[in-house]
């Protein structure tokens, strides 16, 4: 027979392991594969510290993106986001410092 305390302790152990693995999963957006804000900021800081004045940071804003979501729905904006991400990552190697 299982001790009454064993089940809650097992549950907490599983929860703790899941929480420990969670940050690795959330470093990238599941739809686009791009780094999320915290991971991007950490990477940008490392690159800037290493390369300083030889580095440029580019911010990209998708104009009228809200209009896509409002007019065509979330499925359409998911396609647009994935397309933008694919284009960014296709040129990513060309943008890295040597």
N, C-alpha and C positions, 0 to 999 in steps of 0.2 A: 504494500500500500504506500502511496506517495504521501510524504509529510505535508501538512497544510501550508508550510512556509516555502516549500520547494517550488510550487507553481509561480507565486509572485516573484520569487528570486530569479527563476528562469526567464520570466517575462522581462524583468529589468535587465538581465544580461543580454537578451536578444535586442532589446531597445537600445542599450548602450552601444552594442556593436553596429547597429544600423545608423545611429547618430554619428559614430566615428567615421563611417564610410560616406556619409552624406556630403560633406564638403567636396570630396573628389568628384562626385557626380554633378554637383551644382556649379562647378567651375565654368562649365560651358552650357549655353542655352540649348535645350534639346531639339528645338526646331531648326535653328540656324547653324549650330555647332560653334558659334563665335563665343569668345570669352565673355563672361558676365562682368558687370561693373567692377567688383572687387578684384577679380583675377586680372582684368585688363589693367586696372590702376597699378597693381603690384608689378605686372610685367613692364608697363611703361616706365615706372620708377627705376626698375633694374636696367632697362635699356638706356634711359637718360643718365643714370649714374655711370654706366660703362662708357657711353659714347658722347655725352655732354652736348657740345655745340654742333656736333656732326649729325644730329638727329632732328627730325621734324615730326611733329604730331599732327595728324590730320583728323578732323572731326567731320563726320558726314551726317547730313540731315536729309531725310527723305521728305521732300516737299509734298504737301497735300496728302500725306499718308492717312490722316484721319478721314479724308474724303473717300479713300478707297474702302476703308472699313465700314464707314457709314453707308456708302452707296452700293457696295458689292458684297459686303459681309466679311466675316472673319476668315472663311476659307480662302477668299481672294487675297486678303492681306497676308495670310500665311504664305501663299505662293510668292507674293512680292518680296516678303522678308527673306525667304529661302533663296530667291533669285539674287537679291542684293548680296547676301552672304556668300553665295557661290562665286559671284564676280569678285568680291573682295578677297576671298581665299585663293582664287585662281591667280591673282597678282601678288599675293602675300610674299612669295619668295623673291620677287623682283624688288620689293620694298625693304627687305631686310638689309641692315648694314653688313658690309663685308669685313 
